[in-house]
Amino acid sequence: MNEDNFYTKKLKQKQAILAPMAGYTDAPFRYLANSYGSAWTVTEMVSAKALVNGNLQGVEIAAAYKNEKDLVIQIYGREPELLTEAGQILFEKYQPKALDLNMGCPVKKIVSKGMGSSLMQEPELAAKIVNNLVNKVKIPISVKMRLAYKDKTAAGIIQKLEDAGASLIAIHARTAEQKYTGEANWQEIVKLSKLVKIPIVGSGDITSQAEFENYSKQGLGIMIARASLGKPWIFASLRGAAEPSKKEIAKICFKHAVLHCAWYQNIGLNEKQSMQKFRSKLLAYLVFLEDKSEFRHMDSLDNLRQFINSYFNLEIQESDINTKPMQRKL
Ligand SMILES: Cc1cc2nc3c(=O)[nH]c(=O)nc-3n(C[C@H](O)[C@H](O)[C@H](O)COP(=O)(O)O)c2cc1C
């Protein structure tokens, strides 16, 4: 039996996990997911190279709140030394509870450089990366991958990663070639979980409490990605909490907007730029509105607040949302 670590302790609580999503799982969204009971949250994938070379964008993606709970940072790259150095920098800067290696990204720009899911073609290299990280960064190291990349399957790799010291493996239940098409194959995830002693976390298409409970009972951890967009309360819903009303959703949406603008202000985005960046997130919350034309002009928090207050008959003030405890960890 493996000794207890951050991941095994958290998994015992049987809560779903916020999956990494580039462009979405920034600190404000992680905070919201956390507040609804996500077991842990994973950052967007951070380039080890950009980080080590001092490219601020790379650091920005991993940036965390000062006392951020249950933070896992995902990194990508292919050079073991570079990844170890990146892991050390991230550990010192943000004290994450664990680091996760990306072996699942199917995007051409990444796989053409031998990173992301294409690392599945090189199990020895992947094991070396994991082993170096395990030896140099004293927190659990996990890996997130796909069911397969070309002819290389997760079944042929996960034991090697376990032997290299990985503490957990998350698997998106599709092949890299499938990208996001077709159905997630959870039967395969169940089979894979029998091959190793470390926990397996499945990812793909889970939206309901019944599915969550079914796979949870089979000993799997469950990650939620797209179903949490505009719905951070899904982590509570999967454990039986009532769905929020439309009014409550509007309030959560406004809270997210305030946290978002406060967060991006720190990297020099003004409110208008922050609100532009928030637009796709806003639409995900208010998807039930028939007329979304208003959103095109929504370039300040005050616009959004006024719209929400008049449409939903509310009296929200910006000052209702306390962003003070959420300082950046710089
Ligand atoms: C917009 C978007 C960005 C993603 N970015 C990442 C990423 O940075 N790292 C990663 O391992 N997976 C990433 N994924 C994959 C998700 O973590 C997840 O495995 C996948 O979306 C399937 O889960 P779902 O059906 O719950 O969305 C991303 C998915 C989406 C939709």
The ligand as a Tripos MOL2 file, in Angstrom:
@<TRIPOS>MOLECULE
LIG
   31    33     1     0     0
SMALL
NO_CHARGES

@<TRIPOS>ATOM
      1 C1        -10.6650   24.8510  -23.0170 C.3       1 LIG1
      2 C2         -9.9390   23.6110  -22.5200 C.ar      1 LIG1
      3 C3         -8.6310   23.7250  -22.1300 C.ar      1 LIG1
      4 C4         -7.9520   22.5790  -21.6630 C.ar      1 LIG1
      5 N1         -6.6730   22.7210  -21.2170 N.ar      1 LIG1
      6 C5         -6.0450   21.6530  -20.6730 C.ar      1 LIG1
      7 C6         -4.7410   21.7910  -20.1000 C.ar      1 LIG1
      8 O1         -4.1470   22.8860  -20.0610 O.2       1 LIG1
      9 N2         -4.1600   20.6650  -19.5760 N.ar      1 LIG1
     10 C7         -4.7910   19.4410  -19.5820 C.ar      1 LIG1
     11 O2         -4.2220   18.4590  -19.0930 O.2       1 LIG1
     12 N3         -6.0190   19.2920  -20.1030 N.ar      1 LIG1
     13 C8         -6.6520   20.3660  -20.6330 C.ar      1 LIG1
     14 N4         -7.9320   20.2200  -21.1030 N.ar      1 LIG1
     15 C9         -8.6080   18.8950  -21.0180 C.3       1 LIG1
     16 C10        -9.4950   18.8130  -19.7780 C.3       1 LIG1
     17 O3         -8.7190   18.8710  -18.5840 O.3       1 LIG1
     18 C11       -10.3370   17.5140  -19.7580 C.3       1 LIG1
     19 O4         -9.4940   16.4000  -19.6560 O.3       1 LIG1
     20 C12       -11.2250   17.3790  -20.9920 C.3       1 LIG1
     21 O5        -11.8500   18.6020  -21.3230 O.3       1 LIG1
     22 C13       -12.3060   16.3040  -20.8150 C.3       1 LIG1
     23 O6        -13.1030   16.5920  -19.7140 O.3       1 LIG1
     24 P1        -14.5930   17.2610  -19.7940 P.3       1 LIG1
     25 O7        -15.4260   16.3950  -20.6810 O.co2     1 LIG1
     26 O8        -15.0370   17.2790  -18.3590 O.co2     1 LIG1
     27 O9        -14.4290   18.6160  -20.3950 O.co2     1 LIG1
     28 C14        -8.6110   21.3300  -21.6070 C.ar      1 LIG1
     29 C15        -9.9410   21.2500  -22.0150 C.ar      1 LIG1
     30 C16       -10.6210   22.3640  -22.4640 C.ar      1 LIG1
     31 C17       -12.0610   22.2310  -22.8710 C.3       1 LIG1
@<TRIPOS>BOND
     1     1     2 1
     2     2     3 ar
     3     2    30 ar
     4     3     4 ar
     5     4     5 ar
     6     4    28 ar
     7     5     6 ar
     8     6     7 ar
     9     6    13 1
    10     7     8 2
    11     7     9 ar
    12     9    10 ar
    13    10    11 2
    14    10    12 ar
    15    12    13 ar
    16    13    14 ar
    17    14    15 1
    18    14    28 ar
    19    15    16 1
    20    16    17 1
    21    16    18 1
    22    18    19 1
    23    18    20 1
    24    20    21 1
    25    20    22 1
    26    22    23 1
    27    23    24 1
    28    24    25 2
    29    24    26 1
    30    24    27 1
    31    28    29 ar
    32    29    30 ar
    33    30    31 1
@<TRIPOS>SUBSTRUCTURE
     1 LIG1         1 GROUP 0 **** ****
